Amino acid sequence: MHDGRNHSNGNTLEERDRLTNSTAASSVKFVGHLRHASTGSLSFDGSNSIQDNMNDERTPLMGGNHRGPEPPKPSPGFWRHLLLDPRSSPGIDSPNPLVKWPALAWNVAKVTLYSGWVNVLLFFVPLGIWAGERAWSAPWVFTLNFFAIIPLAAVLSFATEEIAARLGDTLGGLVNATFGNAVELIVSIVALRAGEIEVVQASMLGSIMSNLLLVLGFCFFLGGIANMRNRSGDATEQTFTAATAQTTCSLMTLASASMILPAALYGVLDQSGENNKQASILVLSRGTSIVLLLLYVLYLYFALHTHKKLFEPEIPERRAENGSSGAHVEEEEHQPLLGVWSAAFVLVATTLVISICADYMVSSIDALVATGKISKTFIGLILIPIVGNAAEHVTACVVAIKDKMDLAMGVAIGSSIQIALLVTPALVMLGWAIGQPMSLHFETFETIAFGLSVLVVTYTVQDGKSNYLEGAMLLGLYMIIALAFWVSPPDALQKF
């Protein structure tokens, strides 16, 4: 019996040894497969040398996890990288300057070209310049250069954002404020030098009303439809910072008063038979312009420095319901693709090309109006603002659909403040310097339309909420104003 027990115990010990060895071998094999999956080389199976196993010990895990390496991504081909990559180009890091500088120049041109879909219209630029040089008919010259300035405005906006993204919040905001309406300023300067004061004044009012009614109306309408319901299925409204709305509406009311007072003074002087009405209006306009410019500088200091927390975006209710924190609600920072000097070069070059196209477009206005089919007021009030603000219009609508109404309000109303408090007074002072009688005395019907627009927008945004019905109201008012100026004969609107 002892022999049987000993024999049984011996069998048991042998089985335990076999099981232990089998388990150890399986563990070693598993570790070897795991190492192979992580490092790409085998170990513990006798197929590799000791040096290979030592190399394995120095090889880090790929990807920082134990799920195995991802399949290697094929590197893009040279031509694909050269022509289709919207962020970089081969050769920009080359130590050879004969390779690096041409590669950098090509990369700047390619990144700029791929910066927006509207750039497909850039082929109108050479056509418009060619039409102006060859003295084509006025409708052709105006139309081709009209469509040429639209993508150039988008490129100018892109270059401005690239510069602003590298300069920090305060200085970047100042750059955006300065160059945000550069297209309207360029076109207006060209028209002012040509003596087209009526076109300049109409384009200024048109830019303001386009932003207040057309852009803001589309933002409210499209954003209200896209964000009509919350998670519970209840009807909801979009919200934005009330302090922003109140401050901007107060400034727009002030700008409206600065344009109404010269018209009222002109009417009083005209009834009294005063002979130097124009001289009095010019003195009032120039003094008012200085005040408006100082107020604009004070507004920038207020919004970007002392009280910038008042202008910080609020967290929409539907995002708060989703548990989003403020850090997630904030818009992702723009990652610049161009250096400061490269973006500055694009900014200067685009400005020069815009000035050329604007010169041809403005020079064709008189011949175009002489056909009797369109008035200067309609061109300045409706068409030119569309040219200058096309890119901003699309941007504002996109962010409104994403429920970022503070950003949309900044694009729409902020641009209107820049025109009213910066661009228009600056043009009055420029006219003073070059001997052109540019003033704040606008045509009576234009002044009434502007005042009504500011009044309606003020009542619409003062509660800090918006919906698609309010957007439809603003769009309806803009259509009515545009129709009124369309049906007005060219010589019917006179200042009195």
Buried (B, 14 or more C-beta within 10 A) or exposed (E): EEEEEEEEEEEEEEEEEEEEEEEEEEEEEEEBBEBBBBBEBBBBEEEBEEEEBEBBEEBEEBEEEEEBEEEEEEEEEEEEBBEEBEEBBBBBEBEEEEBBEBBBBBBBEBBBBBBBEBBEBBEBBEBBBEBBEEEBEBBBBBBBBBBBBBBBBBBBBBBBBBBBBBBEEEEBBBBBBBBBBBBBBBBBBBBBBBEBBBBBBBBBBBBBBBBBBBBBBBBBBBBBEEBBEBEEEEEBBBBBBBBBBBBBBEBBBBBBEBBBBBBEBBBEBEEEEBEEBBEBBBEBBBEBBEEBBEBBEEBBEBBBEEEBEBBEBBBBBBBEEEEEEEEEBEEEEEEBBBBEEBBBBBBEBBBEBBEBBBBBBBBBBEEBBEEEEBBBBBBBBBBBBBBBBBBBBBBBBBBBBBBBBBBBBBBBBBBBBBBBBBBBBBBBBBBBEEEBBBBBBBBBBBBBBBBBBBBBBBEBBEEBBBBBEBBBBBBEBBEEBBEEBEEBEBEEBEBE
